[in-house]
Amino acid sequence: MMPASYRVRDGHLHFPEVAMPENTVIHGDCVQVMAGMPAASVDFVLTDPPYICGYRDRQGRTIANDTCADWLEPAFREIYRLMKPDTLCISFYGWTATEAFLAAWQAAGFRRVGHLVFCKPYASRTGLFRSSHESAYVLAKGRPPMPAHPASDVSGWVYTGNKLHPTQKPVEVLEPLIRTYCPVGGLVLDPFCGSGSTLVAARECTRRYVGIELDAQHADIARARLGERPHT
């Protein structure tokens, strides 16, 4: 049932803001969930959204919302709103939809300030080339301070086996980014949290975290990894 108190902004329903949840996984549409969160409350965003490529792994598993891009710009507008001034968002992306991602980020207000490449010791697929890397853009809101020890924009990769999610990211690769670009005690947001790798990495780095996941099964997997009870 629709709450009585809501309003429409940018063509989307926006619900009354509540206190920012912490150290939890929320099951739901991230655009709608973020619309109810307070502005300027997040210290760092590290996320792996659908690549808009209709991905299907060898087991036939797919990713929710991976065949359309209508969520892309609204989601990053909300991400931008939730970020504190002078902070960073690191977002993985699909190279086949680069133009869509770049347009959404620019429309949301982000500046591109870096590009990361993660070199895999294996090929995830083979076509004209062996696909042996992942990549992410570094997006800024305002002018983030320079870190004392900047991370390299080229780093290695650890194979997860994708046991918990079709595109499961390795915690070991995410931790250095959180340690470098999120202050101690800061809040890390992942609005496309999948099986919760970003959130696990944030906890290991003694940062607070909040994750949002559209797929109920993956949300419960993330909760289990973090010691939360599955929601019913």
Solvent accessible surface area in square Angstrom, and as a share of the most:
residue,aa,sasa,rsa
1,M,242,1.08
2,M,97,0.43
3,P,68,0.42
4,A,110,0.85
5,S,70,0.45
6,Y,98,0.37
7,R,148,0.54
8,V,99,0.57
9,R,66,0.24
10,D,106,0.55
11,G,67,0.65
12,H,70,0.31
13,L,57,0.28
14,H,9,0.04
15,F,47,0.20
16,P,68,0.43
17,E,94,0.42
18,V,99,0.57
19,A,89,0.69
20,M,30,0.13
21,P,36,0.23
22,E,79,0.35
23,N,72,0.37
24,T,28,0.17
25,V,1,0.01
26,I,43,0.22
27,H,89,0.40
28,G,16,0.15
29,D,53,0.28
30,C,11,0.07
31,V,14,0.08
32,Q,96,0.43
33,V,32,0.18
34,M,0,0.00
35,A,4,0.03
36,G,10,0.10
37,M,4,0.02
38,P,32,0.20
39,A,51,0.40
40,A,48,0.37
41,S,21,0.14
42,V,0,0.00
43,D,13,0.07
44,F,0,0.00
45,V,0,0.00
46,L,1,0.00
47,T,1,0.01
48,D,29,0.15
49,P,3,0.02
50,P,13,0.08
51,Y,45,0.17
52,I,33,0.17
53,C,68,0.41
54,G,40,0.39
55,Y,79,0.30
56,R,159,0.58
57,D,22,0.11
58,R,223,0.81
59,Q,137,0.61
60,G,32,0.30
61,R,62,0.23
62,T,67,0.39
63,I,27,0.14
64,A,42,0.33
65,N,58,0.30
66,D,4,0.02
67,T,117,0.68
68,C,50,0.30
69,A,44,0.34
70,D,110,0.57
71,W,19,0.07
72,L,4,0.02
73,E,65,0.29
74,P,22,0.14
75,A,0,0.00
76,F,0,0.00
77,R,100,0.36
78,E,10,0.05
79,I,0,0.00
80,Y,56,0.21
81,R,49,0.18
82,L,0,0.00
83,M,0,0.00
84,K,71,0.30
85,P,91,0.57
86,D,61,0.32
87,T,18,0.11
88,L,18,0.09
89,C,0,0.00
90,I,2,0.01
91,S,0,0.00
92,F,2,0.01
93,Y,20,0.08
94,G,3,0.03
95,W,189,0.66
96,T,80,0.47
97,A,13,0.10
98,T,32,0.19
99,E,130,0.58
100,A,39,0.30
101,F,0,0.00
102,L,44,0.22
103,A,61,0.48
104,A,3,0.03
105,W,3,0.01
106,Q,140,0.62
107,A,41,0.32
108,A,10,0.08
109,G,38,0.36
110,F,15,0.06
111,R,90,0.33
112,R,137,0.50
113,V,68,0.39
114,G,29,0.28
115,H,67,0.30
116,L,16,0.08
117,V,40,0.23
118,F,5,0.02
119,C,62,0.37
120,K,23,0.10
121,P,109,0.68
122,Y,59,0.23
123,A,25,0.19
124,S,52,0.33
125,R,149,0.54
126,T,93,0.54
127,G,44,0.43
128,L,176,0.88
129,F,166,0.69
130,R,158,0.58
131,S,36,0.23
132,S,34,0.22
133,H,96,0.43
134,E,29,0.13
135,S,11,0.07
136,A,0,0.00
137,Y,35,0.13
138,V,15,0.09
139,L,0,0.00
140,A,0,0.00
141,K,31,0.13
142,G,36,0.34
143,R,175,0.64
144,P,19,0.12
145,P,108,0.68
146,M,169,0.75
147,P,34,0.21
148,A,94,0.73
149,H,156,0.69
150,P,93,0.59
151,A,39,0.30
152,S,77,0.50
153,D,82,0.42
154,V,80,0.46
155,S,48,0.31
156,G,44,0.42
157,W,25,0.09
158,V,65,0.37
159,Y,129,0.49
160,T,31,0.18
161,G,24,0.23
162,N,40,0.21
163,K,163,0.69
164,L,62,0.31
165,H,17,0.08
166,P,2,0.01
167,T,39,0.22
168,Q,23,0.10
169,K,14,0.06
170,P,1,0.01
171,V,25,0.15
172,E,104,0.47
173,V,16,0.09
174,L,2,0.01
175,E,36,0.16
176,P,66,0.41
177,L,8,0.04
178,I,0,0.00
179,R,124,0.45
180,T,42,0.24
181,Y,52,0.20
182,C,3,0.02
183,P,76,0.48
184,V,123,0.70
185,G,35,0.33
186,G,4,0.04
187,L,2,0.01
188,V,0,0.00
189,L,0,0.00
190,D,4,0.02
191,P,2,0.02
192,F,30,0.12
193,C,6,0.04
194,G,8,0.08
195,S,4,0.03
196,G,0,0.00
197,S,8,0.05
198,T,8,0.05
199,L,0,0.00
200,V,19,0.11
201,A,0,0.00
202,A,0,0.00
203,R,98,0.36
204,E,89,0.40
205,C,0,0.00
206,T,100,0.58
207,R,21,0.08
208,R,77,0.28
209,Y,12,0.05
210,V,0,0.00
211,G,0,0.00
212,I,0,0.00
213,E,15,0.07
214,L,72,0.36
215,D,46,0.24
216,A,53,0.41
217,Q,131,0.58
218,H,22,0.10
219,A,0,0.00
220,D,41,0.21
221,I,41,0.21
222,A,0,0.00
223,R,6,0.02
224,A,66,0.51
225,R,61,0.22
226,L,14,0.07
227,G,69,0.66
228,E,38,0.17
229,R,212,0.77
230,P,80,0.50
231,H,105,0.47
232,T,183,1.06
